[in-house]
C-alpha cells in the first residue's frame, strides 16, 4: 500500500528553549501536499501576501520565457489550473488550519523555467527540481522552511524517488532579508544531504541529492 504523503513534523528541541530564543518548536506543524483539496488553503495564504512576490502566485518556474507574456496578470488562474490538473506540486506546512510555508517541487517537464544553469555546469537534468520556498510573514525564523523541504523529500520518495536538485543561496557572512531567500539556504540543503554541483551565480548554488524510492 502506498504511504500517505501527509505527515507530522517532529522536533527534538526543548520547546522551552524555543520560547527562550523567540522560536517555536515545529512539533505542532503538519505537512500536506498541494492539490485540489488543499487549494483553498493555498489560495488564502497567497492572497494574504498580495499574490506573493508581486503577483507571482508561484508560477515563475512553470513558465518558459516564451510563455511569460501570454500569462501576464493571469498567474492565479494558471496556478489553479495546474494544481487541479495535478501538474503543480508543493509540500505545505500547516499550523492548525493555516498554511505557514511551502516548498515547491516537481519534475523538469512541469517546471521548465530558469534552467540555464544546467548548460553552464554541463549537468544532466534531475528527476525532480525544488524551485522555491515561501514563508508566511508571521512565521519566519521558526524552522518551517526546513520542515517544508523535509516534507517535499518525503513526498518525492513516496512518488518513486530519484535525483533532486535545489538552488539555494550561500548566506555565510552576508546579510540577507528573509524575503529574498526564496531558494532556501545552502546550509539548510547541506544538512539534509544535498551536495554542491557548482555555483550558478555570485551566491547561488546548484545542489543535488539522491532520494530512495519509498513506494512500498
Secondary structure as UniProt FT lines:
FT   STRAND          7..8
FT   HELIX           15..20
FT   TURN            21..22
FT   HELIX           26..28
FT   STRAND          30..33
FT   TURN            36..38
FT   HELIX           39..48
FT   TURN            49..51
FT   TURN            53..58
FT   HELIX           60..62
FT   HELIX           65..67
FT   HELIX           69..71
FT   TURN            72..73
FT   HELIX           75..84
FT   TURN            85..86
FT   STRAND          89..95
FT   TURN            96..97
FT   STRAND          98..106
FT   TURN            108..110
FT   HELIX           116..121
FT   STRAND          128..135
FT   TURN            137..138
FT   TURN            140..141
FT   HELIX           144..158
FT   TURN            159..160
FT   STRAND          162..166
FT   TURN            172..173
FT   HELIX           178..180
FT   TURN            182..183
FT   HELIX           186..191
FT   TURN            192..193
FT   STRAND          195..199
FT   STRAND          204..211
//
